[in-house]
């Protein structure tokens, strides 16, 4: 079951990245930020459980940056300027 959850988390992050690279999704859009936040948070939790510290660092920071952007978007401001 962990593998299925891990693949789903990875697919969310990869979908956001791929769609942004093909300019089908804006990197500051709600969809992009939520895909990144949820996907990376899933992967961070699994990395914590497995004590994979490098992977935990990567995914936790990815989730926090996505959360920062999402909060900024919801507050009507640009995350890059604050």
Secondary structure as a PSIPRED ss2 file (coil, helix, strand):
# PSIPRED VFORMAT (PSIPRED V4.0)

   1 X C   1.000  0.000  0.000
   2 X H   0.000  1.000  0.000
   3 X H   0.000  1.000  0.000
   4 X H   0.000  1.000  0.000
   5 X H   0.000  1.000  0.000
   6 X H   0.000  1.000  0.000
   7 X H   0.000  1.000  0.000
   8 X H   0.000  1.000  0.000
   9 X H   0.000  1.000  0.000
  10 X H   0.000  1.000  0.000
  11 X H   0.000  1.000  0.000
  12 X H   0.000  1.000  0.000
  13 X H   0.000  1.000  0.000
  14 X H   0.000  1.000  0.000
  15 X H   0.000  1.000  0.000
  16 X H   0.000  1.000  0.000
  17 X H   0.000  1.000  0.000
  18 X H   0.000  1.000  0.000
  19 X H   0.000  1.000  0.000
  20 X H   0.000  1.000  0.000
  21 X H   0.000  1.000  0.000
  22 X C   1.000  0.000  0.000
  23 X C   1.000  0.000  0.000
  24 X C   1.000  0.000  0.000
  25 X C   1.000  0.000  0.000
  26 X C   1.000  0.000  0.000
  27 X C   1.000  0.000  0.000
  28 X C   1.000  0.000  0.000
  29 X C   1.000  0.000  0.000
  30 X H   0.000  1.000  0.000
  31 X H   0.000  1.000  0.000
  32 X H   0.000  1.000  0.000
  33 X H   0.000  1.000  0.000
  34 X H   0.000  1.000  0.000
  35 X H   0.000  1.000  0.000
  36 X H   0.000  1.000  0.000
  37 X H   0.000  1.000  0.000
  38 X H   0.000  1.000  0.000
  39 X H   0.000  1.000  0.000
  40 X H   0.000  1.000  0.000
  41 X H   0.000  1.000  0.000
  42 X H   0.000  1.000  0.000
  43 X H   0.000  1.000  0.000
  44 X H   0.000  1.000  0.000
  45 X H   0.000  1.000  0.000
  46 X H   0.000  1.000  0.000
  47 X H   0.000  1.000  0.000
  48 X H   0.000  1.000  0.000
  49 X H   0.000  1.000  0.000
  50 X H   0.000  1.000  0.000
  51 X C   1.000  0.000  0.000
  52 X C   1.000  0.000  0.000
  53 X H   0.000  1.000  0.000
  54 X H   0.000  1.000  0.000
  55 X H   0.000  1.000  0.000
  56 X H   0.000  1.000  0.000
  57 X H   0.000  1.000  0.000
  58 X H   0.000  1.000  0.000
  59 X H   0.000  1.000  0.000
  60 X H   0.000  1.000  0.000
  61 X H   0.000  1.000  0.000
  62 X H   0.000  1.000  0.000
  63 X H   0.000  1.000  0.000
  64 X H   0.000  1.000  0.000
  65 X H   0.000  1.000  0.000
  66 X H   0.000  1.000  0.000
  67 X H   0.000  1.000  0.000
  68 X H   0.000  1.000  0.000
  69 X H   0.000  1.000  0.000
  70 X H   0.000  1.000  0.000
  71 X H   0.000  1.000  0.000
  72 X H   0.000  1.000  0.000
  73 X H   0.000  1.000  0.000
  74 X H   0.000  1.000  0.000
  75 X C   1.000  0.000  0.000
  76 X C   1.000  0.000  0.000
  77 X C   1.000  0.000  0.000
  78 X C   1.000  0.000  0.000
  79 X H   0.000  1.000  0.000
  80 X H   0.000  1.000  0.000
  81 X H   0.000  1.000  0.000
  82 X C   1.000  0.000  0.000
